[in-house]
Amino acid sequence: MHTHTTSFVSSLSPEEILDRFRQLSADRGWTLTSEDRTRVHAQSGLSLKSAGEDIEVSVDPKADGIHVRLVVTPRLGALQLIDWGEGSTFEREVLKSLGAPLVSND
């Protein structure tokens, strides 16, 4: 499976981080499937490269800042044998919208 996971510490508030992800999801036409005070989950639609991606942003306030975790997973999971790069493209796009450094921890 081609899951992309990235974590970083942000100076933004948890609400601002999640609001930025909600706005990006709306701009991109992704469907929000669940959310609460610390997590928002969205799904991208079908494309020529993929059957869609599950995208989740979660926040965890700590003394040194807000710990943010981004996980992008192909909806087909292990059945998607070829990684056409859609997940990593979404990962970079979400990280940019959240003001994160563009370093991946795959």
PyMOL commands that set and color helices and strands:
alter all, ss='L'
color gray80, all
select helices_A, chain A and resi 14-28+77-79+86-97
alter helices_A, ss='H'
color red, helices_A
select strands_A, chain A and resi 4-10+31-35+39-43+53-62+65-74
alter strands_A, ss='S'
color yellow, strands_A
deselect
rebuild
show_as cartoon
